[in-house]
Amino acid sequence: MMAYGLGIAKGMMVTLLNLTRKPVTVQYPEQRVTQNPRFRGEDFVWYEERCTGCASCAKYCPQGIIKIVTAPSGEQTQEGETYKIETFDIEIARCMFCGLCVEACPYDALHMGTGFERAKPRRSDLVITVEELRASAKRPSTWFRPQLQNRGYDPAKGEEVPWQEAGRESTVAPTYDDMLKRWVEGR
Amino acid sequence: MDSSFDKNALFSTLNDFYLGLLPDSLSWAAFLGTGLTIVFILVNAVLMLTAFGTYMERRVLGRFQTRLGPNRVGPFGLLQPLADLLKLIMKEDLRPLMADRLTFFLAPVLMVTSMLVVVAVVPFGSDSFLADLNIGVLYLVGIPTIATVSMFLGGWGSGNRFALLGAARAVAMLISYEVPMIISLAGILILAGSMSLVDVVEAQRLPFILLQPMAFFVFLIAASAEMNRSPFDLMEAESELTAGFHTEFSGMRFGLLQLAEFGEVVVTSAILATLFLRGWENPFIPADWSQVLPPQVWLIGKILFFMLIFTWIRATLPRMRIDQVMAFAWKVLFPLAVINMFVTAALVVAWPEPTYTQLWAIAGINWVVAIGCLIGFSLALDKHRKNPTASVQLVKIPTEVA
């Protein structure tokens, strides 16, 4: 038999025990929560060396906010001619961080970033230009980039990834035995 | 001069000081100056405690909810009340078109006044108080009722339906809770044999919280209802009534209402400390500890203690429905207070001049009665909850109209 008012006593005990707990508050500008390495931040990381100017990212963007203008570069590389990127504008104000552009990139040239502090007084300032993309630190998020995550890379630690290591070709493809272990015996 | 001033050392010292400054023909001015000086000290003390109380309440409430509370303004956020004040003063003072000019102006002023005036009878030392009224306890329960009136003035004068509803709820609830509150004080008056608060404190050879546990319980709950705080804050239920009677108040008018609300916590804590925890004396049984700490510090410490308890209650309990609130006042608190009054009266008749052993016996009997009554009411209410025969039955509407 539950007596009337016992719930009140229980509730009072709960709040009293809360006094002994550590506050969960994180005082933001001074303290920060630890970010997941797969965080989809607003500063995109772009490797010009890897980019061919195919504009797959612009085609796959559901919002249509990536604008790419290219010109023939005249360089004859081993695979063929590449394009010179003249414009690579990402209108971040309308970006919803779905990451489809990063998924679409066939050469792993575009990665999500880790930042979240791009507040500006005007909408027109919320455009990432190609100069900014070239100049920004190369700390890509590991979202949709298992080759980065598998080797224990964490953008929060501050180390930069050179363009040679950012691609999926840097990881060793799984062998037949690996796949057998993973998909047949592991099930 | 009044005989009650003879033992008021603070008053007579100050009066002598002013008499020395002024010629003899102006002795009334010295009297007035003395009174005003003590009023100035008291009002400022209450306002400072209130300001600190808002800060403490928000910090402690934060910790009760495992967060930090305000900590950015000044060291540890101690200047937060000042920042709040600045913000409220700078806000625009709006008066709605439908509002009644006089009542809208009067409501905050009356509310703050009724809160501050109560402090006049609270003694903060055996020889220092503003007034030792021989009907002190009556004054204590009578004056805060002005706050009820001012709430209704504010709610009705706003010309807003939410405000009017909130004010109506406030009046209904506050008047109901006056009754158990006053009757619970009857037990104390019987034991103390006087309505003067100084006498009540001096009569506490054992603190009345030991002798009158049920009165303390009833008074604590009724007082937290009188303060309109959670779980009895249904007159300003923001989910139903925006903000209740102070919906239309803004700027410093709103600030005054908030001040009155938080100030009432301080004042009620002071009353609780005076009535139940030996006021300015140490709350412990061994007799004279006045050398350890000055009496004012004891009183302020007890006030802070009761403020913490009120914060704890506020942090825990959710808001009750109006029918639950009223039922609790009339079905639980009122009978408990009456039982307590009769038991205490019987004990006082049995032992008119109790020795210490007899006092402990009174305390023991009262505790047994209190715990027994609480368990009994709790079980009875539980039965009532499962089989609510006495509650309102739905009237069956006949389907066929003859």
Contacts between the chains, C-beta under 8 A, distances in Angstrom:
chain1	res1	chain2	res2	distance
A	1	B	379	7.3
A	1	B	382	6.9
A	2	B	382	6.5
A	3	B	375	7.0
A	3	B	378	4.1
A	3	B	379	5.8
A	3	B	382	5.8
A	4	B	377	7.6
A	4	B	378	4.5
A	4	B	379	7.3
A	4	B	381	3.9
A	4	B	382	4.4
A	4	B	385	6.5
A	5	B	374	7.8
A	5	B	378	4.9
A	5	B	381	7.5
A	6	B	378	7.4
A	8	B	316	7.7
A	8	B	317	6.6
A	11	B	316	4.8
A	11	B	317	6.7
A	12	B	312	6.9
A	12	B	313	7.8
A	12	B	316	5.2
A	14	B	316	7.4
A	15	B	64	4.8
A	15	B	312	6.5
A	15	B	315	5.0
A	15	B	316	4.4
A	16	B	312	7.0
A	18	B	63	7.1
A	18	B	64	5.4
A	18	B	65	6.7
A	18	B	66	5.3
A	19	B	63	5.5
A	19	B	64	6.3
A	21	B	66	5.1
A	22	B	66	7.4
A	23	B	62	7.1
A	23	B	63	6.7
A	23	B	66	5.3
A	23	B	67	5.3
A	23	B	68	4.9
A	24	B	66	5.3
A	24	B	67	6.5
A	25	B	67	4.7
A	25	B	68	4.4
A	27	B	68	7.5
